[in-house]
């Protein structure tokens, strides 16, 4: 069990502590039986269904439309510590419908969100394209009026999480109201919409459902637009404002598990007649790992508390949280691999699994280098 003293920090309230206890108990009891890296698609479906039944997905797609970001972060941290796909399954239900939660029409919300909360339908956030990722203003997929109240989508999306297994996507497209970022709009697109195909499933070092999607003459009703015409960039950034901080929380979960495994290794492994933990170099590594984790946690829960306290935007705080937490987790996990020696690189070991899991978090939802630009622009402004 990791250090949970952070739950007593003033950022959190009694209800958050109760939620953490409930999530920890549920994950310990259910995640091992539901998760199987040899069946990634099935694992994500089973985990989403289980989380929905337990009520946790109500935090990912809140019925009142108000995110409790501290709850989101706690749940992602706990689920990530138990299994990378547990975090993934939970997070994608929120990220995939965040635009609907924040900007969707009452009709769309009523039609889509209950199934997401129950874990019956899987959601996806389709922003990235082959030639446009961090620079959202360069999106090329188009959405054009078709004359009969429908909109025609043409283009591609790639590196879409839950791609190929999602029941619906929030798709960002160029609608041309103005140049660049001011000419984008967001649409709800069912996975079975004619003209939408899964062009390719994408494999990564840590197995997750990812795909490249192709839209060819894909028609959806005009009322499936989320938010105002031309406001797609605003919609996307508002969603990322919420979920970027929670990526840092997932990184915390990975880092805490790495530290726990390292402590166990240091106590049980003997070298030159003494436990590894008795060596000052080992103690130095453990101290630096623990300090990096607490530093990251302070950034994550500061960002979450700031938003929950009523700040309209937390662009700087969320960028700092994601950057600091994911970079710290990479360092902590690398140290864990080193402390484990050969066992640390054995396929399937805890350090090796975490080493593969953490790497993508430094890239998705804005790479570390992009977060630095975001932070710099915020403080210059």
N, C-alpha and C positions, 0 to 999 in steps of 0.2 A: 504494500500500500504506500503510495507516495506521500510526501509531506503535504498536509492539507491545512497548514497554518494560515495560508493565504485566504481561506474562507472567513477568517475573523477580521480581515482588513475592512476598513470603513466604506470601501466601495460597494460592499455587498450587504444585503438585508437578510433578515431571518428566512424569508421565503426562498431566497436563493440558496441558502444553506440546506433547507429542506429538499429543494429540487436536486441539489448535488447528491444528497444521501439517496434519494429515490433512484436517480440515474445510475449511480455507482452500483446499487444493489441489483437493478435490472440488468445492466451490462454484464456484471459478473455471472449472473444466473443464465442469461440467454445468448449473449454474443458468441461464445465458443460453439454452441450448437448450430447457430444460424450462419456462421461465416465459413467460407471454403474458397481459398484462392484458386482452386481448380475449377470453380464454377462461379465466375465473377458476376455474370448477369443474374443468375439465380440468387446469389448471396445478396445483391443489392435489393432485389425484389423482396426477399424474405426479411431482411433487416428493416426495410421501409414499412412492411406490413406489421412487423412486431412493434416498431416504434409508434406506429399509428394506433395500434391497439392499446399500447401503454399510455397514450396521451401526449407523448413528447413532441409529436409533429405539430401540435397546436402552437408551439413556440416558433416553429419554422414558418408557419402561415397563420398568424394570429387572427381569430375571427373578428376582432375589433379593429384590425388594420394597424395596430400599434406594436411595433417590435420592442421586446424587452431584450436589449442587446447583451446585458449581463447574463441573462438566462441562456441566450444563444451561445455565448462564449463558454459558459460552464459546460453546457451539453457537448459542444464540439470538443472541448478539452478532455472530458471524461470518455467520450466514445472513441476519440483518437488514441487514447492511452490503451484502450482494450483492443482495437483493431482499426487499421486504416480504412477499410471499407465501411465500418460502422459510422465513422465520421463522414465519409463520402456520401453514404445513403441519406443521412440526416441533412447534411449541408445542401445537397442538391434539391431537396424538396423546398428549402427556403430560397436559395439563389434562383432556382428555376421559376419560382412564382413571386419573387420579390416585387417585380414590376406590377404584377396584378394586385398584390397586397397594397402597394402604395398608390397606384394610379389607375387601377382597373375600374371599369364601370360596374355598378351593382349587379347587372345581369351576368357579366363574365365571372365576377367573384362567386356568385351563387352557383354558377354552372361548374366551375373548375375547382375551387379551393376545398370544398368538403371532401372530395376524393383524395386530394393531396394530404389533408390532415389525417385521414384514415389510413393512408399508405396504400390505397387501392390503385392510384394512378401515379406514375413517375413523371417528374418535371425536368426541364432542361432550359438553359440560358444560352441562346445562340447569338453570340456577338462576334467572335473571332472569324477572320477570313484568311485565305491563303496569302494575301498581300496586305492584310490589315489586322493587327492585334492590339498592341498598346496604343497605336495612333488611331483612335476610333473615327476621327474625321475622314479617314481614307476608305471607309467602308464602300464597297462597290455593288453589293446585292441591291437590286432595285425593287420597288413596289410601285406599280402604276395602276391608276384607275382603269377598270375594264369596261365601263359603260353601263353595267347592269347592277351597280351597287357592290360589286366585288373588286378586289385588288389582286393584281397578278404579280407574283414574286419570281424573280429570275436571278440566279447567281449561286454562289457556294458559301458554305460555312465549314470551318474545320476546327479540330481539337475541341469538339463539343462534348462536355461531360454528360453522361447518360445518353449520348448519341447512339441510336440503334435500339435502345430499350425504352426510351421515354415515350409516354403516351401523348405528350404535347410539348411544344417549344415556345419560348418567347423569342421572336426573331427581330433583329434590328436591321432596318433596310433604308436605303436612300430614296426619299420621296421628293427631294428637290425644291423645298420651299426657299432655301437659301444655300449658298456654297458651304462646303465643309461640314462641320459638326452641327450647324443650324438647319441642315436639310435632311435630318434622319427622323424616322418614326419607328415605333415598336408595335409588333402584332402578335397576337395569340394564334398559333398554328397547330392544329391537331396532327399527330404523327401520321394519320391515314389520309391526309389531304392529298388529292390527286396532284401529281407533279412533284411531290416531295419524295426523294429516295435517299437511302443510305448508300453513298457512293463507295465508302471504304470504312472498315473498322480499323482503328489505330491501336497498335500495341506499344506499351511503354515499360520501363524497368520495374515499375510497381503496377501490377495489373489493375486497371480501372476500365469501366465502359466508356470508350471515346470513339468518335466517328467524324468522318467528313460527310457533310450533307449536300445534296444537289437539289436546287429548286429550278424546275423547268416548266414555265407556264403554270405555276402553282397558284390556284385561285382560292382566296379566303374572303369571307364577308367583310365589307368595310367596317362594320361595327366591331370587328375583332381588333381594331386598333386600340392600343393601350396608351392613354394620355392624349395630349393634343397633337395635331399634325405638326411635324417639324420639331417636336420636343423629345425625340428619341435619345439624344445625348444627355439631356437632363434626367430622363428616366434611368438610363444606364448608370450614370454617375451617382444618383441617389441610392440605387441598389448596391453599388460597390461601396459606397460610404458605410453601409451597414455591414456588408459581408467581408470586407477587407480585414477589419479588426478581428472577425471570427476566424479568419485563416491563421492569424497569429495565435489564437487559442488552440487550434488544432496542432500547430507546431509545438505549443507548450505540452500538449498531451504526449506527443512523441518524445519530447525531451525528458519529461518526468519518467517515462518508462525506461529510457536509456539510463538515467541516473539510478533508478531502482536496480536495474540489472547490473550496473557497475558496482554498486554497493554490495550486492550479494556476491559478486565475483571477487571483489577485494577482500571480503571477509572469509570466503571459503578457499580461495586459491593460495597455496603456500609456495614461497620462493626463497631459496637460501635459508631455510629453516624457520621462516616467519610468515605470517599472513601478508598478502600483498598490501592490505590496509595499513600495516605497520610502517611502510616505507614512505618517507617524506614526499617523494615525487608523486606517489599515488595520492597522498593526502592533498597535495597541491592541485592535482587534476580534479579531484572530487570537489574541492572548495571552489574552484573556478567554474565548474559545471553548475553547482548549486547557485552561485552568485549570478551567473548568466540567466538561469531560469527565473530567479526572482526579479531581475531587471526587466526581462521580457514580460513577466506577468504584470508588473506595475504599469508598463505601457499599454498592455491589452485591456486591463480592467479600468485604467484611467480613461481610455477612449470610450469604452462601453458605458461607464458611469456618466461621462460628459454628454453623450447622446441621450441617455435615459433621463438626465437631469433637465433636458429641454433644449439643448443646443440645436439650431436648425441644420447645421452641417458640421461634420467632424473630419473634413478632408485631410487636414494636417495630422490630427491625432491618429486616424485610421492608418494613414500611410506609415507613420512612425511605428505603430504597433505591428503592422505586417512586416516591415523591414527588420526591426530589431528582433522580433520573436522568431522569424524564419531563419535569419542568419545565426542567431544564438543557438537554435535547435540543431542546425547543421554542425556547428562547432561541438556542441555537447555530444551528439551522436558519433561524430568522428572520434572524439576522445573515448567514447564507450567501446568502439571497435578496437582502438589501440589497447585499451586495458584488458580486453578479452583475448588479445593475441590471435592465434590461429582460429580459435573458436569464433572470433568476431567477424571473420570472412567466410565462415561455413554457411552454405546456402540454407536458408530457413531458420538460422539462429536469430535471436531477438535483435542484436546489433545490426546484422546484415539486412534484415527485413526493414528496420527503421532507416537504415542508410539509404535504401531505395525509396522508401516512402517520403522522406523529407525533401528529396531533391526537387520535386515538382512544385512544392509550395513556395520556393524562391522565385518561381516563374509565373504561375497562373494568377489571375486577377491583378496583373501588373507586376512585372519583374522588379527585383530590388533596385535596379538602376532607374526604373521609371518612378518608383516611390521617392527616390532622392530628388528627382526633378519636381515631383509634386510638392514635396516639402519645401524645396528651395523657392518655388514660385509662390507658395503661400506666405513664406516669411518675407520675401521681397515685396510682395503686394501690401 
